[in-house]
Amino acid sequence: MTEATRSRTRVVSAPPHIESGQTCTSIMLWVVAALAPSAIYAVWLLGGITGPAAVVFVTCIAGCLGVEAGWNAVARKPQTLADGSALVTGLLLAMSLPPRTPWWMCVAGAIVAIGLGKLLFGGLGFNLFNPALVGRAAVTISWAGVLAGLPERGWFATLSLPESAGLDAVSGATRLGLFAADRAAAGGYGIDWASHYRPLLFANTQGSVGEVSALLLAIGGLVLIARGIIDWRIPAGYIGSVAVLSWAFGADPIFHVLAGGVLLGAFFMATDYVTSPMSKSGRLVFGVGCGVFNVVARFFGAMPEATTFAILFMNGLSPLIDRAFTPRTFGWVKASD
């Protein structure tokens, strides 16, 4: 056998064999395509191509791509930008931030997301936590006061609703901030939460960039499920537990599913292959855990929005869930005593 022939010899391992036509790049491109309608609509609704949302998208995506390319260059490793993971991380980071986030915070979030959340773990496939959420958590914790306090920073618009006129204080500009204030008053303001369905579905400017249209997010998520890119169990467990627990706590379940980052997190972040369980049962438990953490923190915690920390917390439990729900190996029997 010549050297040329040996180099082309196919090594076949023992069966069974599983083959998929999907590649990392194709999967990431499908995620980008599913997010694209919501992202484009957000840019158009929040100031256009010269508006603050566009700056957030450009800065976050360029920052994530730049950090990964720079890291690989310094470490003398092959460039990995073509796999699309850094692009998705930048896109999700941008959609998780307020539209008026200063550009330097976006850059800091990108550095933390790619550098700390991904590359320090060993790169794609080795990270324990969702990189975009690691970056978002760093920005939220480090500069919450800056986002809330400076003029022309943070949210794109503040709520101007008749039912909020009698409130003593509203913690933040979002509808979840309004909910937190109303809950602190034991629901004494009589807010009609059903009246918020329409803006949350079609044109929500009082939230993060990725919250402008719950409808577009849901459509994108369903496309990914239909294509087999993500498993339905995680978003079903997540959204279902949010709805059931919100109803059990005496709140409007539809409002709590549509508000905040639940749909973005359930369809596009909690379903990350690397940081979620591998077994089908484990994925369902993972999704339910995210929803339970989210609702409990939303109703009883200090922050009205807890999607980021709910998913990060369950990311940390993912290896334990995998261990608990390891499927039985074919052909093995339980040893007799």
N, C-alpha and C positions, 0 to 999 in steps of 0.2 A: 504494500500500500504506500503510495507516494504521500509526501507531506501535504500536497494540495488536496488529495482525496481525504486524508485524515482530518483536515480542517473543516471539511463539509460533512463529516459523519455525524448523524443525528443520534444523540444518546436518549434512549427511551427508558423511563423509570417504570416501576411496577404499577399496574392499574389499581384503582380507577383513574381515568384522565378527565380533567375538566378544562374546557377551552371556552374562551369568551372573545367576541370580536371587539369588546370595549378596551380602550387604552386609557391611561391616565389623562392624556391630552384630550381625548374625545369626551371623557366624562366631565372634565373641567369646562370644556367649551359648551357642553349642554347646560351646565349650571349657569354659566355666563349668559347663555341665550335665554334661560328661564328668568333670570334677573333683569335682563336688558329692558323689557317694557316698563317695569317699575322704576328703574334707574333713569331712563330717558324721560319718563313722565315727571319724575321728581325734579330733574334739571329744568324742564320747561315750566313747571308750576312754581318753582322756588327761584325765580329770577332769570331764567334762560341761560344761554351759554356763557354769559358774563356774570351770572349771579353767584351767590355764595355756595350753593350746592355743587355747581360745576367745579368750583375751586377745590372743594372737599374731595370730590371724586378724583380729579387730576392729581392732587397732592398725595392722597392716600395710595393710589395705584402706582404712581411714579416712585413714591417712597418705598413701597414694598418691592417693586422690581429692582430699584437701585440697590437696596440693602442686600437682596439675595445675590445680585450680580457682583457687587463689591466683595461680599463674603467669599464667594467662590473664587474670585480673582486672587484675593489675598491668600486664601488657603490652597491655591493652585489645584482646584478641583474643577471637573467639567461643569460648564454652565447648565443650569437646570430650569431656566426660564421657559423653555419650550413645553414643559409639562403642564403649564397653566396654573399651578397651585398658588404661586405668588400673585398672579392676576386676580384669582378668586378671593384670596385673602384681602388684597387691597380694595376690591369692590365691596366685600362684606363689611370691612372696617369702615368705609365711607358711609355705607347705608346704616350703620349702627350709631353714627355720630349726629349731633345737632347740625343743621345746615350752616350756621354761622360760627362753627368751630374755627379758631384761628389756624392759619396754615402751619405754623410751627408746632401746634399740638398734633395736627395730622401727621407731620413728619415724625414726631416723637412716638406716636402710636404705631406707625409703620415700623420704626426701629425695634420697638418692643415686640410687636407681633411677629415679625420675621426673625429677628435676632434672638430674642429670648424665648418666644413661644414655639419656634420651629427649629432653627438651625443649631441652637445649643443642645437640643435633644438628639441631634444627629441628622436632621433634615426630614424630608417628606417620608412619612411612614413610621417615624419614631417618636413624634411628639405626643405627649399625654393629654394636653389641653388644646382646644381649638385656638389657633394663632390669632385670628381676627378678634376673638373675644378677650384674649389676653391683652391685646393692644387697646381695646375699648375699655377694659377694666382699669388699665394703667392711667388712661386719660381721665376717666371718670373720678377715680380716687384722688389723683394728684391735683387736678385743676377744676374741681366742681365749683368752687367759689369764684374762680375766674370766669367760667362759662355763665354763671348766674349773675355776676355783679357788674361786668363791664358793658357799656353801651355797645350796641351793634355786635354783640357776641352771643353765642348760644343759639337759642331758638329763633326761627324765622319770624314768627308772629305770636302774640299773646292772645289768650282767650278773651273774647268779648261777648259774654252770654248774659241774658237777662237773669237766669237763675243764680249767677255768681255775684250779683250785686249786693246781696246781704251777707256775704262771707266776710268774716273778720280777717282771714288770710288765706291765700292759695299758695301751696308749696310748689312752685314751678309753673311753667306755662302750659303744660300738657293736660290732656283730659284726665290722665291718671293723677295728676296733682290736684285737680278739682275733686276727683273721687276721694283722695286721701283727706282733703279738708272736710268734705261732706261726711265721711265716716267718722272723723274726729268729733263732729257735731252730732253723732248718732243719727245721721240721716235726716236731720231736722230741716234741711233746706228744700226738700221735696223736688229734687232734680229729676227731670224726665230723661232717663238714660237712653230710651229708645230714639229720642230725637238726635242722638249722636251717631246712629248707625250710618246714615247717609254720608256725612263728611268723613268718617273713618273708612268707608268703603271706596270713596271716589276722590276726595280732595282734602286731606288732612295736612294742614300747614303748621299745626301746633305739636310737632313731634320730631323725631329723628328723620333723617333723609329717607330711610327705608320704610317709613310709616305713612307715606303720602297716599297709598292706595292698598287697603287690605285685599281688595278684589284682585288686583294684578298679582299680588304675592301668592294668593291662593291658586290662581290659574297657573302661574309658573310652577308652583309646588306640585300640582296635579299632573302637569306635563312630565315632570321628572319621575313621578310615580308610574305614569302610563308607559314611559320609556324604559322602566326598570332601572333607572339611575339611583333612586333611593327606595328604601323599604317603607311601605305605608305604616308599619307598626309604630315607628317612632313618632311621626306627626299625629297619628291617630291617638296614641297614648297620651301625648303631650296636650293636644287640643281638647281631647275628651276629659282628661282630669281637670284641666282649667275650667271647663264649662260646668262639670259636676260639682266641684268644690265651691266655685263662685255661687252657684245656686244653693248649695248647702249652707253657705254663710249669709244667705239672704240678699245676695246682689244679683244684678242682671248678667246672666252667663254669656249672652251674645256680645254685650258691651266688652266684657273682660277678654273674650277671645279676639275681638277686633282691635282693641286698644293696645298700645305699647308694642313691644317686639315679639309677641307670642307667635304670630304667623311667620315672621322672618326667622325666628329662632327654631321653630318646629320643623319647617320645611328645608331650610338652607344651612343651619348651623348645628343643630343637634344631630343631624343625619350624616355628619362628617364620618367617612369610613374609618379613619385612624382612631378617632377619639370616642367612638361608640361601640357597643358590644357586637360580637360576631354572630351569636346565635339568635334565632328568631324570637324565642321567648325572652332572651336578655334584652333585645331591642325594645320590646313592648314594656318591660319593666323600667328600662332606662327612660323611655318617653313619659311614662306615668310619673316617675320620680322627678323629672324636670318640671312637669306641670304642678305637682304637689308643692315642691320647693318654691316655685314661682308664685303660686297663689298665697301660700302661708306668709312669704316675705312681703307680698303686695298688701295683704290685709293686716299683718301684725308687725311688720318691720318698719325701719326708719325711712326706707326708700320706696316710693310708690311703684317704681319699675325695677324688677329683679330678674329679668330674663338672662342677662349676662351671667350673673352669679349662680343662677339655677343650673345652667348648662355646664359651667365650669365645675361646679360642685359634683355633678353627675359624671363629668369626664373623669374626675378623680376616682369615682367608684366603679368606673367601667371595667377595669381588670378584675375586681371582686365579683361583679355581675357575671363576667365571662366564666370565672371559676365556679360560681354557683350553678350556672346553667350550661355547663359543658355537656354536649350531646354524648350519648353512649357510643363508644367506638364499635363499629360493625365487626361482629365475629367474636367479641369478648364476652365472657360470662363472669358472674360474680363468684369469687373464690368461696368454696365451702369451708365452714369452720372445722 
